[in-house]
Amino acid sequence: MGKKILIPVADGTEEIEAVCLIDVLRRAGADVTVASVGESLQITASRGVRMVADQHISDCQKTVYDLIVLPGGMPGAEHLRDNPELISLLRAQKASGRLYGAMCASPAVVLQTHGLLENMQATCHPAFNEKLVNLKPDRVVVDGTCVTSQAPGTALEFALKLVELLFGRQKAEIVATPMLVLSF
């Protein structure tokens, strides 16, 4: 059975990050659900790209996910932060010891705000560094079951790290090779 992944999106989500995560995780064979935290399934991302989610976040409440991962972007991260259903899912994910992560603005705006980085090292977009209590300024940071990354330029590396954590290093290499990724 494939790994179940939840990628929440909102108006203002960073499109490179969202699409990169969706694409790479699906290439690895994951069952990826893209869920809108807004009223509509269609969102307008941070640079005007329109995307259509698979379902609403309210439809995800009874599913157990192997990974919940948040793209960044502003004001997308704020919309994710302000959605109680998503925060409930993230808290349950952390409490159960399952993988969760975020990139760009979302580690600081969502995870830090809701206590989901307590006693953990994390990274984020440099514009939000001062908001992280235990900043580790690497491109991708893994601390226990939490994985964070910095920006659109680190999205592919981040996505491949998630594949490695979910499926193993060999699967990550199999996914990376035809994309001509030199290293990750």
Residue pairs with C-beta under 8 A, 6 or more apart in sequence:
2 29
2 30
2 31
3 29
3 30
3 31
3 66
3 67
3 166
3 167
4 30
4 31
4 33
4 63
4 64
4 65
4 66
4 67
5 25
5 30
5 31
5 32
5 33
5 65
5 66
5 67
5 68
5 69
5 166
6 33
6 35
6 60
6 63
6 65
6 67
6 68
6 69
6 89
7 18
7 21
7 22
7 25
7 32
7 33
7 34
7 35
7 68
7 69
7 70
7 71
8 34
8 35
8 36
8 37
8 57
8 68
8 70
8 80
8 83
8 86
9 18
9 34
9 35
9 36
9 37
9 43
9 45
9 51
9 53
9 71
9 76
10 36
10 37
10 38
10 43
10 75
10 76
10 79
10 80
10 83
11 38
11 43
11 44
11 45
11 75
11 76
11 79
12 44
12 45
12 46
12 73
12 74
12 75
12 76
12 77
12 78
12 79
13 43
13 45
13 46
13 51
13 71
13 72
13 73
13 76
13 79
13 80
14 45
14 46
14 71
14 72
14 73
14 76
14 104
14 105
14 152
15 45
15 46
15 47
15 49
15 51
15 73
16 152
16 155
17 71
17 72
17 73
17 103
17 104
17 152
17 155
18 34
18 45
18 51
18 71
18 73
19 51
20 152
20 155
20 156
20 158
20 159
21 69
21 71
21 155
21 158
21 159
21 162
22 32
22 34
23 159
24 156
24 159
24 160
24 162
24 163
24 175
25 32
25 67
25 159
25 162
25 163
25 166
26 32
27 175
28 163
28 166
28 167
28 171
28 172
28 175
29 167
29 171
30 66
30 67
30 163
30 166
33 54
33 55
33 60
33 63
33 65
34 51
34 53
34 54
34 55
35 53
35 54
35 55
35 56
35 57
35 59
35 60
36 42
36 43
36 53
36 55
36 56
36 57
37 56
37 57
37 79
37 80
37 83
37 85
37 86
38 79
41 52
41 53
41 54
41 55
41 56
42 50
42 51
42 52
42 53
43 50
43 51
43 52
43 53
44 50
45 51
45 73
45 76
46 73
46 74
46 76
57 83
57 85
57 86
57 89
58 85
60 85
60 89
61 85
61 88
61 89
64 96
64 98
65 89
65 93
65 98
66 98
66 99
66 166
67 98
67 99
67 100
67 101
67 162
67 166
68 89
68 90
68 93
68 98
68 99
68 100
68 101
69 99
69 100
69 101
69 102
69 103
69 147
69 162
70 77
70 80
70 101
70 102
70 103
70 106
70 110
70 111
71 102
71 103
71 104
71 106
72 102
72 103
72 104
72 105
72 106
72 107
72 109
72 124
72 125
72 151
73 104
73 105
74 105
74 109
76 105
77 104
77 105
77 106
77 109
77 110
78 109
80 86
80 106
80 109
80 110
81 87
81 109
81 110
81 113
81 114
87 110
87 114
90 100
90 110
90 111
90 114
90 116
91 114
91 116
93 99
93 100
94 100
94 116
94 145
94 146
97 145
98 145
99 145
99 146
99 147
99 162
99 165
99 166
100 116
100 145
100 146
100 147
101 146
101 147
101 148
101 149
101 158
101 162
102 110
102 111
102 124
102 148
102 149
103 124
103 148
103 149
103 150
103 151
103 154
103 155
103 158
104 124
104 125
104 149
104 150
104 151
104 152
105 124
105 125
105 127
105 128
106 124
107 117
107 122
107 123
107 124
107 128
107 132
107 148
108 124
108 125
108 128
108 129
108 131
108 132
109 128
109 131
110 116
111 117
111 122
111 146
111 148
112 122
112 131
112 132
112 133
116 146
117 132
117 133
117 134
117 146
119 134
120 134
120 143
120 144
120 146
121 134
121 135
121 136
121 141
121 143
122 132
122 134
122 135
122 136
122 141
122 143
122 146
122 148
123 132
123 135
123 136
123 137
123 138
123 139
123 140
123 141
123 148
123 149
123 150
124 131
124 132
124 135
124 148
124 150
125 150
125 151
126 137
126 150
126 151
129 135
129 137
136 143
139 149
139 150
139 154
139 157
139 158
140 147
140 148
140 149
140 150
140 154
140 157
140 158
140 161
141 147
141 148
141 149
142 161
142 165
147 158
147 161
147 162
147 165
149 155
149 157
149 158
149 161
156 179
156 181
156 184
157 184
160 172
160 175
160 176
160 181
160 184
161 172
161 184
163 171
163 172
163 175
164 171
164 172
172 184
176 184
